[in-house]
Amino acid sequence: MYSFFSSFLVSSLNMHQHLFFDMDNTVAPSRQLILPEMDELLKNLDQDIIIVSGQELAKIVWQTNNLESWKLGQNGSHAQDKDGKEIWNVKLSEEHKAEINFHIAQLIKLLDEPLNYDWAPIEDRGAQITFSIIGNTAPHELKQAIDPDRKKRVKLLEQCPFFSSDLVVKIGGSTGFDYIHKDRTKGTNVLRLIEMMNWNKDECVYFGDGLFPGGNDEDVIGVIETVAVVSHLETYTELQKRYL
């Protein structure tokens, strides 16, 4: 019985031909370069690799050490195939950006400490605006320490909810809020790529650290199989266990 179950489990995992990943804290440390061990592991897998990140495409290329992969930047609203060809880019309107910036201004008033604008707390990436409560380019150790359990960001949204007919805000990365169009979430963009490529959804799986309620990976739940991880180290262990 055990032998049959083990064989079934291995067979089921080997069905995955298309591996989707969040970037920060899933493939690499937040806004840091992929570790050599992860780089080597991903390069040696037979499956397609698809990175779905809040980051811009150029940042994904850098963070993954130019790994051959499909890249869905800005929560998937700017997409590039594994040969580097752009396949879509859907930007926010100026009206949407004004709506987002107004909400960010209200959140800033609630912060305990003044923002250091040298650390780029607000990044307009075109299809997405990201606001970090400490700064997107703040030192890694400070970013890791300021809100590790996400409680500060959850409380900020409770104090100042974001109401919009077209937009949503998601908790992303280690310190950020991702503002995106509600119809262009990671879930809708993952599905768009799958349908464009005519892939079988049963052969797809998504790894992410933001699959919790309000997280920027949450919308992938129900689209394809998902695997929740807490760090790039756990992702590495899961990949070794499943596919090597």
VENSULSUL-V624320 format. One record per helix or strand. SS is the DSSP state (alpha for helix, beta for strand). FROM is the first residue (numbers start at 1). TO is the last residue. If there is no record, write none. Layout:
((SS & FROM & TO) (SS & FROM & TO))
This chain:
((alpha & 2 & 14) (beta & 18 & 21) (beta & 24 & 24) (beta & 28 & 28) (alpha & 36 & 44) (beta & 48 & 52) (alpha & 57 & 63) (beta & 70 & 73) (alpha & 74 & 76) (beta & 78 & 80) (beta & 86 & 89) (alpha & 94 & 110) (alpha & 117 & 119) (beta & 122 & 124) (beta & 129 & 132) (alpha & 140 & 146) (alpha & 151 & 159) (beta & 167 & 172) (beta & 176 & 181) (alpha & 186 & 197) (alpha & 201 & 203) (beta & 204 & 208) (beta & 215 & 215) (alpha & 218 & 220) (beta & 221 & 221) (beta & 224 & 228) (alpha & 232 & 243))
